[in-house]
Amino acid sequence: MGILSDLLGSLTSGLIPDELKNLYTDPLPQITPPDATFQPFTVTGSTGGVTAGPTGTQYNLSPEQLAMQKQLFGGASGFFTNAMQDTAGRETDIYERIRAAQRPEEQRQRLDLEERLFAQGRGGVTTSQFGGTPEQLTMAKAQAEAQNTAMLGAMQQAQAEQQQQATLGGQFLQQSYAPQAALLSAMSPALNVASMADVARRQQAEFDFEAQLGNIQGLVGQRTGLANLYGGIYGSVLGGIGGLLTGADKDGKPWWWPS
């Protein structure tokens, strides 16, 4: 029986084709993952460009716009610095300018009054109450009021200038963001286009994945069908060979057994 088994094994091994073996031994194709990651895109315009990527958005102003932005930032800083300074020095400057304009007229009025008093024979007259004539007292009061008015005006002007500096600083600061705002405005319609392209790319990746999966499933079905076909054919052939080799005569001996 050992000889019979070896003979049967040799026959069956030689009868099984490589195609049938390969159906069970060849590896299936690997699915290539489709690229569905976010793809960066750039929007360019007259003020520069915007690059949107998976890690964030980068704004790149043109050299001219960047220089303008730095200038506006510098102007805003200067205005805010001036607005934060103490107004006392500025008040003094304004007061001195006002008084410089008032002093010539006050001096002229003082000389005119002295001339009138001398003409009236009252030059050098003093009183125990205020040290001069009533006219001189009236003039002194008027000049003192003018000085107070000048001081109040200087304070108001200094405060107005401080407020103006703050307002101009705010305007410069707001304008410094205008180039970047223009980039954002240009990017808004581009986002819709990029979104549509991204959706289309993801859908295409999904279709590619489904196609690869369908191809593998079809290949598996094809191999299964061929295996069943080969199995049926060669199973019958091998069964016939086995029956032929194990057939016996009327005495129960195999037909190929020596007499």
Residue pairs with C-beta under 8 A, 6 or more apart in sequence:
4 245
7 245
8 241
8 242
8 245
11 241
12 238
12 241
15 234
15 237
15 238
16 234
17 230
19 226
19 230
20 226
20 227
20 230
20 231
20 234
23 223
23 226
23 227
23 230
24 227
28 216
28 219
28 220
29 212
29 215
29 216
29 219
31 209
31 212
31 213
31 216
32 212
33 209
34 204
34 205
34 206
34 208
34 209
35 205
36 201
36 202
36 205
36 206
37 54
38 53
38 54
38 198
39 197
39 198
39 201
40 51
40 52
40 53
40 54
41 51
41 52
41 190
41 194
41 197
42 49
42 50
42 51
42 52
43 49
43 50
43 52
43 183
43 186
43 187
43 190
44 50
45 182
45 183
45 186
46 62
46 182
47 61
47 62
47 65
47 179
47 182
47 183
47 186
48 59
48 60
48 61
48 62
48 65
48 66
48 179
48 183
49 60
49 183
50 57
50 58
50 59
50 60
50 183
50 184
50 186
50 187
50 190
51 57
51 58
51 60
52 187
52 191
52 194
59 180
59 183
61 69
61 179
61 180
61 183
65 179
66 179
68 179
69 176
69 177
69 179
69 180
72 172
72 173
72 175
72 176
73 172
73 173
73 176
75 168
75 169
75 172
76 169
76 170
76 172
76 173
76 176
77 169
78 169
79 165
79 166
79 168
79 169
79 172
80 165
80 166
80 169
82 162
82 165
83 162
83 163
83 165
83 166
83 169
85 162
87 155
87 158
87 159
87 161
87 162
90 158
90 161
90 162
91 151
91 154
91 155
91 157
91 158
92 154
93 154
94 153
94 154
94 157
94 158
95 150
95 151
95 154
98 150
98 153
98 154
99 147
99 150
102 146
102 147
102 150
106 143
106 146
109 139
110 139
113 135
113 136
113 139
114 123
116 135
117 123
117 125
117 133
117 135
117 136
122 133
125 132
125 133
126 132
127 133
130 137
132 140
245 254
245 256
246 254
247 254
247 255
248 254
248 255
249 255
